[in-house]
Amino acid sequence: MNILLINSSAPVNQIIQTCLSGNNITITTNGNIDIPSETDLIIFDIQLMTNNIINSKIPCIILGSEQDEMLRLYIEKTIAGGDTEVTYINRPFTCEDLNGKVSLVIGG
């Protein structure tokens, strides 16, 4: 699976790479990049959400915290307004949590 990880925290990025080893993970700190067409999943920090992500129609996992609740609800409604699968995971999380979210969004 091709995963685009948009996050500025190196420790969190390392955890995600460990949890999702075996996948092709591209890391960037800028959500305004051109999202590669072969991307199967976008994982992004809630603070780095951009129109590129919203308009991509690619399944998403949002990284956030409990303090981000109102923003999370807005983003989930905006992205999931179509057929795009989207879910949210609070930091800190376990590999089991993350892999469960990936299965939920990707469907298997």
Backbone as numpy.savetxt, mean C-alpha at the origin, in Angstrom:
# Nx Ny Nz CAx CAy CAz Cx Cy Cz
4.88 -11.48 -7.73 4.04 -10.31 -7.73 4.93 -9.07 -7.73
4.51 -8.05 -8.47 5.23 -6.78 -8.54 4.57 -5.78 -7.60
5.31 -5.36 -6.59 4.79 -4.46 -5.56 5.53 -3.14 -5.61
4.76 -2.05 -5.61 5.34 -0.72 -5.50 5.13 -0.27 -4.06
6.21 -0.02 -3.35 6.18 0.43 -1.96 6.55 1.90 -1.92
5.60 2.73 -1.47 5.81 4.17 -1.40 5.82 4.55 0.07
7.02 4.70 0.62 7.18 4.91 2.05 8.56 5.48 2.32
8.66 6.38 3.29 9.94 7.02 3.57 10.67 6.45 4.78
10.11 5.47 5.43 10.74 4.89 6.62 11.54 3.64 6.25
12.87 3.74 6.29 13.72 2.61 5.95 13.45 1.38 6.83
13.27 1.53 8.16 12.97 0.35 8.97 11.66 -0.34 8.57
10.64 0.44 8.28 9.36 -0.15 7.85 9.54 -0.83 6.49
10.27 -0.20 5.59 10.53 -0.80 4.28 11.23 -2.14 4.42
12.19 -2.22 5.33 12.92 -3.47 5.54 11.98 -4.56 6.06
11.11 -4.20 6.98 10.14 -5.18 7.51 9.24 -5.68 6.39
8.75 -4.77 5.57 7.87 -5.17 4.46 8.62 -6.07 3.48
9.86 -5.73 3.17 10.65 -6.58 2.27 10.84 -7.98 2.85
11.07 -8.06 4.16 11.23 -9.35 4.82 9.92 -10.13 4.78
8.83 -9.46 5.12 7.52 -10.12 5.15 7.08 -10.61 3.78
7.41 -9.87 2.76 6.95 -10.18 1.40 8.08 -10.68 0.51
9.09 -11.30 1.13 10.22 -11.80 0.34 9.69 -12.78 -0.71
10.37 -12.80 -1.83 9.92 -13.63 -2.95 9.14 -12.83 -3.97
8.78 -11.61 -3.62 8.09 -10.70 -4.54 9.08 -9.67 -5.05
8.75 -9.08 -6.18 9.56 -8.00 -6.74 9.05 -6.69 -6.15
9.83 -6.08 -5.26 9.40 -4.87 -4.56 10.26 -3.69 -5.02
9.58 -2.66 -5.53 10.22 -1.41 -5.90 9.87 -0.38 -4.84
10.89 0.28 -4.28 10.66 1.24 -3.20 10.93 2.66 -3.70
10.02 3.57 -3.32 10.20 4.98 -3.61 9.61 5.78 -2.45
10.04 7.01 -2.31 9.48 7.89 -1.29 8.56 8.94 -1.92
8.30 8.80 -3.22 7.54 9.80 -3.95 6.34 9.16 -4.64
5.14 9.49 -4.19 3.94 8.95 -4.80 3.61 9.56 -6.14
4.33 10.60 -6.54 4.08 11.26 -7.82 4.81 10.63 -8.99
5.42 9.49 -8.77 6.12 8.81 -9.86 5.12 8.21 -10.84
5.59 7.89 -12.02 4.78 7.13 -12.97 4.75 5.69 -12.46
3.57 5.21 -12.18 3.43 3.86 -11.63 3.61 2.87 -12.78
4.58 1.94 -12.63 4.82 0.97 -13.70 3.55 0.16 -14.01
3.32 -0.10 -15.28 2.11 -0.81 -15.70 2.06 -2.24 -15.18
3.20 -2.83 -14.88 3.23 -4.21 -14.40 3.00 -4.32 -12.88
2.70 -3.21 -12.21 2.48 -3.21 -10.77 1.19 -3.95 -10.42
1.31 -4.92 -9.51 0.16 -5.71 -9.06 -0.45 -5.17 -7.77
0.37 -4.48 -6.97 -0.06 -4.01 -5.66 0.75 -2.77 -5.30
0.06 -1.78 -4.70 0.75 -0.60 -4.18 0.57 -0.60 -2.67
1.66 -0.47 -1.96 1.63 -0.29 -0.51 2.18 1.10 -0.26
1.40 1.95 0.42 1.88 3.32 0.58 1.54 3.90 1.94
2.42 4.79 2.40 2.20 5.55 3.62 1.06 6.52 3.37
0.15 6.57 4.29 -1.04 7.42 4.14 -0.69 8.87 3.88
0.44 9.32 4.41 0.86 10.71 4.22 1.45 10.97 2.83
1.71 9.91 2.07 2.30 10.06 0.74 1.30 9.76 -0.38
0.03 9.72 -0.05 -1.01 9.45 -1.04 -1.07 10.56 -2.07
-1.18 10.18 -3.34 -1.26 11.15 -4.43 -2.37 10.73 -5.40
-2.69 11.62 -6.32 -3.67 11.29 -7.36 -3.19 10.14 -8.22
-1.88 10.01 -8.40 -1.34 8.88 -9.18 -1.80 7.56 -8.59
-1.79 7.48 -7.27 -2.21 6.25 -6.60 -3.71 6.07 -6.75
-4.45 7.12 -6.45 -5.92 7.04 -6.52 -6.38 6.64 -7.92
-5.77 7.21 -8.94 -6.20 6.98 -10.31 -5.62 5.72 -10.94
-4.75 5.02 -10.24 -4.06 3.88 -10.83 -4.94 2.66 -11.03
-5.99 2.51 -10.24 -6.88 1.34 -10.29 -6.16 0.06 -9.91
-5.04 0.20 -9.21 -4.26 -0.95 -8.74 -4.61 -1.19 -7.28
-4.79 -2.46 -6.87 -5.08 -2.74 -5.46 -4.04 -2.09 -4.55
-4.51 -1.59 -3.38 -3.65 -0.83 -2.47 -3.78 -1.30 -1.03
-2.67 -1.19 -0.33 -2.65 -1.32 1.13 -2.10 0.00 1.66
-2.87 0.61 2.54 -2.49 1.90 3.13 -1.81 1.65 4.46
-0.62 2.23 4.66 0.09 2.16 5.94 -0.24 3.40 6.74
-0.69 3.22 7.97 -1.03 4.38 8.78 -1.00 4.06 10.26
-1.64 4.93 11.01 -1.73 4.74 12.46 -3.14 5.12 12.88
-3.46 4.86 14.12 -4.80 5.17 14.62 -5.12 6.66 14.51
-4.12 7.52 14.58 -4.34 8.96 14.48 -4.81 9.37 13.08
-4.64 8.49 12.09 -4.97 8.81 10.71 -6.39 8.40 10.33
-7.25 8.13 11.30 -8.55 7.52 11.03 -9.40 8.30 10.02
-9.55 9.59 10.16 -10.39 10.36 9.24 -9.80 10.37 7.82
-8.50 10.53 7.72 -7.85 10.49 6.41 -7.99 9.10 5.79
-7.85 8.07 6.59 -8.01 6.69 6.10 -9.39 6.49 5.51
-10.43 6.92 6.20 -11.79 6.75 5.71 -11.99 7.47 4.39
-11.46 8.68 4.28 -11.56 9.45 3.04 -10.85 8.72 1.89
-9.63 8.27 2.14 -8.86 7.62 1.08 -9.51 6.31 0.67
-9.93 5.51 1.62 -10.57 4.24 1.28 -11.81 4.49 0.41
-12.59 5.48 0.78 -13.80 5.80 0.01 -13.43 6.30 -1.38
-12.41 7.13 -1.49 -11.99 7.69 -2.76 -11.43 6.62 -3.69
-10.50 5.81 -3.19 -9.87 4.79 -4.03 -10.85 3.66 -4.32
-11.57 3.24 -3.30 -12.46 2.09 -3.46 -13.78 2.50 -4.10
-13.88 3.74 -4.55 -15.11 4.18 -5.20 -15.41 3.40 -6.47
-14.41 2.81 -7.07 -14.60 1.98 -8.26 -14.47 0.52 -7.89
-13.77 -0.21 -8.73 -13.59 -1.64 -8.50 -12.26 -1.95 -7.84
-11.51 -0.94 -7.44 -10.18 -1.15 -6.88 -10.27 -1.64 -5.45
-9.55 -2.71 -5.16 -9.48 -3.24 -3.80 -8.51 -2.40 -2.99
-8.92 -2.05 -1.78 -8.05 -1.25 -0.91 -8.29 -1.67 0.53
-7.23 -1.69 1.31 -7.35 -1.98 2.73 -6.30 -1.16 3.47
-6.35 -1.24 4.77 -5.56 -0.39 5.64 -4.89 -1.26 6.70
-3.66 -0.91 7.06 -2.97 -1.61 8.14 -2.30 -0.58 9.03
-2.51 -0.73 10.33 -1.87 0.16 11.31 -0.45 -0.30 11.60
0.44 0.68 11.76 1.79 0.39 12.25 1.73 0.42 13.77
2.40 -0.42 14.47 3.22 -1.54 13.98 2.33 -2.71 13.57
2.86 -3.55 12.70 2.13 -4.73 12.23 3.09 -5.90 12.18
2.51 -7.10 12.12 3.32 -8.32 12.01 3.31 -8.78 10.55
4.21 -9.69 10.24 4.22 -10.27 8.89 2.90 -10.99 8.62
2.36 -11.66 9.63 1.07 -12.33 9.45 -0.01 -11.33 9.09
-0.03 -10.18 9.78 -1.00 -9.13 9.47 -0.85 -8.67 8.02
0.38 -8.36 7.62 0.63 -7.84 6.29 0.27 -8.86 5.22
0.70 -10.10 5.40 0.40 -11.14 4.42 -1.11 -11.38 4.32
-1.81 -11.26 5.44 -3.27 -11.38 5.42 -3.91 -10.27 4.61
-3.41 -9.05 4.77 -3.93 -7.91 4.00 -3.64 -8.08 2.51
-2.44 -8.57 2.19 -2.10 -8.80 0.78 -3.07 -9.82 0.18
-3.32 -10.91 0.89 -4.26 -11.92 0.40 -5.67 -11.35 0.24
-6.07 -10.50 1.16 -7.38 -9.89 1.10 -7.52 -9.00 -0.14
-6.52 -8.20 -0.41 -6.58 -7.24 -1.51 -6.37 -7.90 -2.87
-5.44 -8.83 -2.92 -5.11 -9.48 -4.19 -6.09 -10.62 -4.49
-6.70 -11.15 -3.45 -7.68 -12.21 -3.65 -7.09 -13.59 -3.71
-6.12 -13.83 -2.91 -5.59 -15.20 -2.91 -4.25 -15.22 -2.35
